[in-house]
Amino acid sequence: MLELNDHEFMSQAKDKMAKPNVSVELAKELVKRIYGLQVTEIKSLDSFYDKNFHIEVSKDHQNSNIGEVSDDGYTLKVTNTLKSNLKGHFDAIHEAMLHLHEKGLRVPQPIKNLEGKTWKLETLPLQESEGKVAKTLQCGIHLLTYIPGVPLATVDANKKIFFQWGELLAKFHKSVEDFICPALMKQTTFLNAKNFEFATTFLGRLPKDAKPFVQNVLKRYPSEYKNHISDLPTGFLHGDFNDLNILVRPTEETGSYCVDGILDFDDMHHGPYAWDLGMLLGHALLVKKTIDPLAAVGHAVAGYQSVRRLSEKEKSFLTLAMECRLCMLCFISTVVDKDPSNSYILKLADLRPKIEVFELLFNGDNERLFRS
Protein backbone atom coordinates (compact mmCIF):
# COMPACT_ATOMS: atom_id res chain seq x y z
CA MET A 1 0.00 0.00 0.00
CA LEU A 2 1.11 3.56 -0.74
CA GLU A 3 1.61 6.37 1.75
CA LEU A 4 1.96 9.47 -0.44
CA ASN A 5 2.44 13.12 0.39
CA ASP A 6 0.49 15.71 -1.60
CA HIS A 7 3.21 16.20 -4.23
CA GLU A 8 3.68 12.46 -4.78
CA PHE A 9 -0.07 11.93 -5.05
CA MET A 10 -0.53 14.67 -7.63
CA SER A 11 2.46 13.53 -9.70
CA GLN A 12 1.16 9.95 -9.87
CA ALA A 13 -2.45 10.87 -10.51
CA LYS A 14 -2.00 11.36 -14.26
CA ASP A 15 -1.02 7.71 -14.81
CA LYS A 16 -2.94 5.93 -12.07
CA MET A 17 -6.39 7.54 -12.10
CA ALA A 18 -7.51 5.53 -15.13
CA LYS A 19 -11.09 4.29 -14.87
CA PRO A 20 -11.52 0.55 -14.21
CA ASN A 21 -12.95 -1.22 -17.27
CA VAL A 22 -15.58 -3.36 -15.55
CA SER A 23 -18.39 -4.86 -17.61
CA VAL A 24 -21.79 -5.82 -16.25
CA GLU A 25 -20.82 -9.49 -16.41
CA LEU A 26 -17.55 -8.91 -14.55
CA ALA A 27 -19.41 -6.86 -11.93
CA LYS A 28 -21.85 -9.74 -11.33
CA GLU A 29 -18.95 -12.17 -11.00
CA LEU A 30 -17.17 -9.94 -8.47
CA VAL A 31 -20.30 -9.60 -6.35
CA LYS A 32 -20.84 -13.36 -6.30
CA ARG A 33 -17.21 -14.29 -5.64
CA ILE A 34 -16.38 -11.59 -3.08
CA TYR A 35 -19.77 -11.11 -1.37
CA GLY A 36 -21.61 -14.37 -1.96
CA LEU A 37 -24.56 -12.49 -3.47
CA GLN A 38 -26.47 -13.34 -6.62
CA VAL A 39 -27.25 -10.23 -8.71
CA THR A 40 -30.82 -10.09 -10.04
CA GLU A 41 -30.78 -6.52 -11.43
CA ILE A 42 -27.83 -4.30 -12.31
CA LYS A 43 -27.43 -0.77 -13.67
CA SER A 44 -24.26 1.18 -14.39
CA LEU A 45 -24.03 4.54 -12.57
CA ASP A 46 -22.34 7.78 -13.59
CA SER A 47 -18.89 8.31 -12.08
CA PHE A 48 -15.69 10.28 -12.63
CA TYR A 49 -12.64 7.99 -12.29
CA ASP A 50 -14.33 4.97 -10.68
CA LYS A 51 -16.84 2.39 -11.94
CA ASN A 52 -20.10 2.09 -10.01
CA PHE A 53 -23.21 -0.08 -10.29
CA HIS A 54 -26.59 -0.16 -8.56
CA ILE A 55 -27.42 -3.80 -7.94
CA GLU A 56 -30.32 -5.75 -6.53
CA VAL A 57 -29.67 -9.24 -5.23
CA SER A 58 -31.47 -12.45 -4.39
CA LYS A 59 -32.75 -12.87 -0.83
CA ASP A 60 -30.93 -16.21 -0.75
CA HIS A 61 -27.19 -15.77 -0.25
CA GLN A 62 -24.07 -17.38 1.20
CA ASN A 63 -22.70 -14.45 3.23
CA SER A 64 -22.95 -15.02 6.98
CA ASN A 65 -21.90 -11.38 7.54
CA ILE A 66 -25.13 -10.13 5.96
CA GLY A 67 -28.45 -10.50 7.72
CA GLU A 68 -31.52 -9.35 5.82
CA VAL A 69 -30.85 -8.24 2.26
CA SER A 70 -31.63 -4.56 1.59
CA ASP A 71 -34.79 -3.98 -0.47
CA ASP A 72 -33.16 -0.87 -1.96
CA GLY A 73 -30.17 -2.86 -3.17
CA TYR A 74 -26.51 -1.90 -3.01
CA THR A 75 -23.90 0.19 -4.77
CA LEU A 76 -20.91 -1.75 -6.05
CA LYS A 77 -17.94 0.60 -6.27
CA VAL A 78 -14.77 -0.27 -8.16
CA THR A 79 -12.23 2.41 -7.26
CA ASN A 80 -9.39 3.68 -9.45
CA THR A 81 -6.02 2.14 -8.72
CA LEU A 82 -4.39 5.23 -7.17
CA LYS A 83 -7.04 5.74 -4.48
CA SER A 84 -7.34 1.97 -4.01
CA ASN A 85 -3.69 1.63 -3.06
CA LEU A 86 -3.52 4.59 -0.67
CA LYS A 87 -2.75 3.26 2.78
CA GLY A 88 -5.82 3.35 5.01
CA HIS A 89 -8.12 4.87 2.38
CA PHE A 90 -11.06 2.44 2.53
CA ASP A 91 -10.90 1.77 6.26
CA ALA A 92 -10.88 5.52 6.95
CA ILE A 93 -13.86 6.43 4.79
CA HIS A 94 -15.81 3.41 6.03
CA GLU A 95 -15.21 4.49 9.63
CA ALA A 96 -16.45 7.94 8.68
CA MET A 97 -19.63 6.57 7.08
CA LEU A 98 -20.41 4.49 10.15
CA HIS A 99 -19.80 7.49 12.41
CA LEU A 100 -22.03 9.77 10.34
CA HIS A 101 -24.78 7.14 10.30
CA GLU A 102 -24.66 6.96 14.08
CA LYS A 103 -25.05 10.75 14.15
CA GLY A 104 -28.28 10.44 12.20
CA LEU A 105 -27.13 11.45 8.71
CA ARG A 106 -28.43 9.53 5.71
CA VAL A 107 -25.28 8.04 4.20
CA PRO A 108 -24.32 4.67 2.64
CA GLN A 109 -22.98 1.95 4.93
CA PRO A 110 -20.18 -0.52 4.04
CA ILE A 111 -21.09 -4.20 3.71
CA LYS A 112 -18.78 -6.99 4.88
CA ASN A 113 -17.62 -9.51 2.27
CA LEU A 114 -17.19 -13.26 2.70
CA GLU A 115 -13.85 -12.65 4.44
CA GLY A 116 -15.47 -10.30 6.96
CA LYS A 117 -13.76 -7.26 5.44
CA THR A 118 -15.40 -4.14 4.01
CA TRP A 119 -13.15 -3.98 0.92
CA LYS A 120 -10.82 -6.07 -1.22
CA LEU A 121 -8.14 -5.45 -3.84
CA GLU A 122 -8.64 -7.14 -7.22
CA THR A 123 -6.47 -7.09 -10.35
CA LEU A 124 -8.67 -5.60 -13.08
CA PRO A 125 -8.36 -4.11 -16.58
CA LEU A 126 -8.28 -0.31 -16.92
CA GLN A 127 -10.09 1.89 -19.42
CA GLU A 128 -8.04 3.96 -21.87
CA SER A 129 -9.46 7.14 -23.38
CA GLU A 130 -10.16 5.54 -26.76
CA GLY A 131 -11.98 2.65 -25.13
CA LYS A 132 -9.31 -0.01 -25.48
CA VAL A 133 -8.28 -2.24 -22.60
CA ALA A 134 -5.03 -1.07 -21.05
CA LYS A 135 -2.76 -2.84 -18.57
CA THR A 136 -4.23 -4.38 -15.44
CA LEU A 137 -3.72 -2.88 -12.00
CA GLN A 138 -5.13 -3.46 -8.53
CA CYS A 139 -8.43 -1.75 -7.81
CA GLY A 140 -10.42 -1.73 -4.58
CA ILE A 141 -13.87 -3.33 -4.50
CA HIS A 142 -16.42 -2.34 -1.88
CA LEU A 143 -20.17 -2.69 -1.54
CA LEU A 144 -22.33 -0.03 0.10
CA THR A 145 -26.00 0.19 0.97
CA TYR A 146 -27.91 2.02 -1.76
CA ILE A 147 -29.53 5.29 -0.69
CA PRO A 148 -32.78 6.05 -2.58
CA GLY A 149 -33.34 9.50 -4.01
CA VAL A 150 -32.31 11.58 -7.01
CA PRO A 151 -29.28 13.88 -7.29
CA LEU A 152 -29.94 17.51 -6.48
CA ALA A 153 -28.49 18.28 -9.92
CA THR A 154 -31.57 16.75 -11.57
CA VAL A 155 -34.18 19.11 -10.05
CA ASP A 156 -34.83 22.83 -10.27
CA ALA A 157 -33.46 24.14 -7.00
CA ASN A 158 -35.29 26.85 -5.05
CA LYS A 159 -34.32 28.85 -1.98
CA LYS A 160 -35.55 26.06 0.32
CA ILE A 161 -33.27 23.52 -1.36
CA PHE A 162 -30.26 25.83 -1.24
CA PHE A 163 -30.89 26.50 2.46
CA GLN A 164 -31.15 22.75 3.19
CA TRP A 165 -28.02 22.04 1.11
CA GLY A 166 -25.96 24.42 3.22
CA GLU A 167 -27.66 23.18 6.39
CA LEU A 168 -26.77 19.57 5.57
CA LEU A 169 -23.08 20.41 5.10
CA ALA A 170 -23.04 22.17 8.47
CA LYS A 171 -24.64 19.09 10.07
CA PHE A 172 -21.91 17.01 8.45
CA HIS A 173 -19.22 19.28 9.93
CA LYS A 174 -20.82 19.25 13.38
CA SER A 175 -21.10 15.44 13.22
CA VAL A 176 -17.37 14.93 12.60
CA GLU A 177 -16.16 17.28 15.33
CA ASP A 178 -15.71 14.30 17.67
CA PHE A 179 -14.57 11.88 14.97
CA ILE A 180 -11.02 10.58 15.53
CA CYS A 181 -9.30 8.86 12.60
CA PRO A 182 -5.50 9.21 12.25
CA ALA A 183 -5.53 7.50 8.83
CA LEU A 184 -7.98 10.04 7.42
CA MET A 185 -5.80 12.88 8.71
CA LYS A 186 -3.15 11.67 6.25
CA GLN A 187 -5.40 11.22 3.22
CA THR A 188 -4.75 13.47 0.25
CA THR A 189 -6.93 14.34 -2.72
CA PHE A 190 -7.11 16.62 -5.75
CA LEU A 191 -9.68 18.65 -3.85
CA ASN A 192 -7.50 19.52 -0.86
CA ALA A 193 -6.96 23.29 -0.59
CA LYS A 194 -3.22 22.67 -0.28
CA ASN A 195 -3.18 21.08 -3.73
CA PHE A 196 -4.90 23.84 -5.65
CA GLU A 197 -1.66 25.27 -7.06
CA PHE A 198 -1.15 22.04 -9.00
CA ALA A 199 -3.96 23.41 -11.16
CA THR A 200 -1.38 25.44 -13.08
CA THR A 201 -0.49 22.27 -15.01
CA PHE A 202 -3.92 22.46 -16.73
CA LEU A 203 -3.79 26.15 -17.56
CA GLY A 204 -2.40 25.71 -21.06
CA ARG A 205 -5.40 23.61 -22.10
CA LEU A 206 -7.98 26.29 -21.28
CA PRO A 207 -9.54 28.37 -24.09
CA LYS A 208 -8.77 32.08 -24.21
CA ASP A 209 -12.10 33.28 -22.81
CA ALA A 210 -11.71 31.20 -19.63
CA LYS A 211 -7.99 31.64 -19.01
CA PRO A 212 -7.99 35.24 -17.61
CA PHE A 213 -10.45 34.36 -14.83
CA VAL A 214 -8.49 31.28 -13.80
CA GLN A 215 -5.17 33.14 -13.95
CA ASN A 216 -6.62 35.82 -11.68
CA VAL A 217 -7.54 33.21 -9.04
CA LEU A 218 -4.20 31.40 -9.34
CA LYS A 219 -2.35 34.68 -8.90
CA ARG A 220 -4.27 35.62 -5.74
CA TYR A 221 -4.42 32.17 -4.22
CA PRO A 222 -0.96 31.80 -2.56
CA SER A 223 -1.09 35.05 -0.57
CA GLU A 224 -4.80 34.90 0.28
CA TYR A 225 -4.63 31.26 1.34
CA LYS A 226 -1.54 31.90 3.47
CA ASN A 227 -3.21 34.95 5.01
CA HIS A 228 -6.27 32.94 6.08
CA ILE A 229 -5.20 29.38 6.74
CA SER A 230 -3.79 29.70 10.25
CA ASP A 231 -7.02 31.25 11.56
CA LEU A 232 -9.56 28.97 9.90
CA PRO A 233 -11.31 26.26 11.97
CA THR A 234 -10.46 22.84 10.59
CA GLY A 235 -11.84 19.33 10.71
CA PHE A 236 -12.80 16.45 8.46
CA LEU A 237 -14.31 17.60 5.17
CA HIS A 238 -16.53 15.75 2.73
CA GLY A 239 -14.35 17.19 -0.03
CA ASP A 240 -16.91 17.21 -2.85
CA PHE A 241 -20.34 18.31 -1.56
CA ASN A 242 -21.58 18.98 -5.09
CA ASP A 243 -25.09 18.65 -6.51
CA LEU A 244 -24.37 15.20 -7.99
CA ASN A 245 -23.37 13.85 -4.56
CA ILE A 246 -26.39 15.21 -2.68
CA LEU A 247 -29.74 13.40 -2.86
CA VAL A 248 -33.21 14.91 -2.67
CA ARG A 249 -36.57 13.20 -2.18
CA PRO A 250 -40.11 14.37 -2.95
CA THR A 251 -42.15 15.76 -0.07
CA GLU A 252 -45.91 15.61 0.40
CA GLU A 253 -46.07 19.09 -1.11
CA THR A 254 -46.53 18.76 -4.88
CA GLY A 255 -43.36 19.52 -6.83
CA SER A 256 -41.30 20.07 -3.67
CA TYR A 257 -38.16 18.23 -2.54
CA CYS A 258 -36.16 17.90 0.64
CA VAL A 259 -32.38 17.48 0.79
CA ASP A 260 -31.34 14.52 2.92
CA GLY A 261 -28.75 12.14 1.43
CA ILE A 262 -24.96 12.29 1.03
CA LEU A 263 -22.91 10.18 -1.39
CA ASP A 264 -19.26 9.68 -2.40
CA PHE A 265 -16.81 9.91 0.49
CA ASP A 266 -13.68 9.18 -1.54
CA ASP A 267 -12.41 12.77 -1.26
CA MET A 268 -12.79 13.09 2.50
CA HIS A 269 -9.76 14.76 4.08
CA HIS A 270 -8.77 17.16 6.83
CA GLY A 271 -8.87 20.88 6.15
CA PRO A 272 -10.68 24.20 6.72
CA TYR A 273 -14.47 23.89 7.01
CA ALA A 274 -14.82 27.05 4.92
CA TRP A 275 -13.07 25.32 2.01
CA ASP A 276 -15.76 22.62 2.01
CA LEU A 277 -18.49 25.27 2.03
CA GLY A 278 -16.76 27.18 -0.77
CA MET A 279 -16.80 24.02 -2.87
CA LEU A 280 -20.57 23.78 -2.36
CA LEU A 281 -21.08 27.44 -3.23
CA GLY A 282 -19.17 27.09 -6.50
CA HIS A 283 -21.73 24.49 -7.55
CA ALA A 284 -24.64 26.52 -6.16
CA LEU A 285 -23.83 29.19 -8.75
CA LEU A 286 -24.16 26.63 -11.55
CA VAL A 287 -26.97 24.27 -10.52
CA LYS A 288 -30.38 24.52 -12.22
CA LYS A 289 -32.34 27.01 -10.18
CA THR A 290 -35.44 29.16 -9.94
CA ILE A 291 -33.66 32.11 -8.27
CA ASP A 292 -30.75 34.48 -8.93
CA PRO A 293 -27.28 32.79 -8.64
CA LEU A 294 -26.02 35.14 -5.94
CA ALA A 295 -29.27 34.74 -4.01
CA ALA A 296 -28.76 30.98 -4.21
CA VAL A 297 -25.35 31.37 -2.58
CA GLY A 298 -26.85 33.56 0.13
CA HIS A 299 -29.51 30.99 0.98
CA ALA A 300 -26.93 28.18 1.12
CA VAL A 301 -24.76 30.23 3.51
CA ALA A 302 -27.81 31.05 5.63
CA GLY A 303 -28.64 27.35 5.84
CA TYR A 304 -25.10 26.54 6.89
CA GLN A 305 -25.11 29.24 9.57
CA SER A 306 -28.40 27.97 10.98
CA VAL A 307 -26.34 25.05 12.33
CA ARG A 308 -22.76 26.32 12.52
CA ARG A 309 -21.83 30.00 12.68
CA LEU A 310 -19.00 31.16 10.46
CA SER A 311 -16.20 33.34 11.82
CA GLU A 312 -15.40 36.59 10.03
CA LYS A 313 -12.18 35.01 8.74
CA GLU A 314 -14.17 32.14 7.29
CA LYS A 315 -16.61 34.49 5.58
CA SER A 316 -13.79 36.44 3.99
CA PHE A 317 -12.23 33.19 2.69
CA LEU A 318 -15.41 31.88 1.04
CA THR A 319 -15.14 33.91 -2.16
CA LEU A 320 -11.66 32.56 -2.90
CA ALA A 321 -12.75 28.98 -2.10
CA MET A 322 -15.79 29.37 -4.35
CA GLU A 323 -13.63 30.70 -7.21
CA CYS A 324 -11.14 27.85 -6.75
CA ARG A 325 -13.93 25.33 -7.22
CA LEU A 326 -15.02 27.08 -10.42
CA CYS A 327 -11.42 26.84 -11.66
CA MET A 328 -11.40 23.10 -10.95
CA LEU A 329 -14.61 22.71 -12.91
CA CYS A 330 -13.04 24.59 -15.81
CA PHE A 331 -10.15 22.13 -15.79
CA ILE A 332 -12.58 19.19 -15.87
CA SER A 333 -13.89 20.67 -19.11
CA THR A 334 -10.44 20.23 -20.67
CA VAL A 335 -10.33 16.46 -20.15
CA VAL A 336 -13.54 15.61 -21.99
CA ASP A 337 -11.65 14.79 -25.18
CA LYS A 338 -9.60 12.20 -23.26
CA ASP A 339 -12.70 10.35 -22.13
CA PRO A 340 -15.59 11.42 -24.40
CA SER A 341 -17.82 8.54 -23.28
CA ASN A 342 -17.71 9.55 -19.60
CA SER A 343 -21.24 10.84 -18.91
CA TYR A 344 -20.23 12.22 -15.50
CA ILE A 345 -17.55 14.45 -17.02
CA LEU A 346 -19.89 15.51 -19.84
CA LYS A 347 -22.34 16.86 -17.26
CA LEU A 348 -19.61 19.19 -15.99
CA ALA A 349 -18.02 19.99 -19.34
CA ASP A 350 -19.72 23.16 -20.59
CA LEU A 351 -17.40 26.13 -20.00
CA ARG A 352 -19.85 28.93 -20.83
CA PRO A 353 -21.86 28.81 -17.55
CA LYS A 354 -18.61 28.87 -15.57
CA ILE A 355 -17.35 31.92 -17.45
CA GLU A 356 -20.67 33.67 -16.87
CA VAL A 357 -20.56 33.16 -13.10
CA PHE A 358 -16.91 34.24 -13.02
CA GLU A 359 -18.00 37.48 -14.67
CA LEU A 360 -20.79 37.80 -12.12
CA LEU A 361 -18.41 37.31 -9.20
CA PHE A 362 -15.70 39.59 -10.51
CA ASN A 363 -18.17 42.42 -11.15
CA GLY A 364 -20.15 42.15 -7.92
CA ASP A 365 -19.86 42.88 -4.21
CA ASN A 366 -19.59 39.30 -3.01
CA GLU A 367 -18.83 40.13 0.61
CA ARG A 368 -22.50 41.01 1.06
CA LEU A 369 -23.35 37.33 0.56
CA PHE A 370 -21.68 36.35 3.80
CA ARG A 371 -22.75 39.19 6.09
CA SER A 372 -25.12 38.25 8.88
PyMOL commands that set and color helices and strands:
alter all, ss='L'
color gray80, all
select helices_A, chain A and resi 6-16+24-35+81-84+89-102+152-154+159-175+182-185+193-205+211-229+273-284+293-305+312-333+336-338+343-347+352-362+366-370
alter helices_A, ss='H'
color red, helices_A
select strands_A, chain A and resi 19-20+39-45+51-57+74-78+120-127+133-145+150-151+234-237+246-250+257-262+269-272
alter strands_A, ss='S'
color yellow, strands_A
deselect
rebuild
show_as cartoon
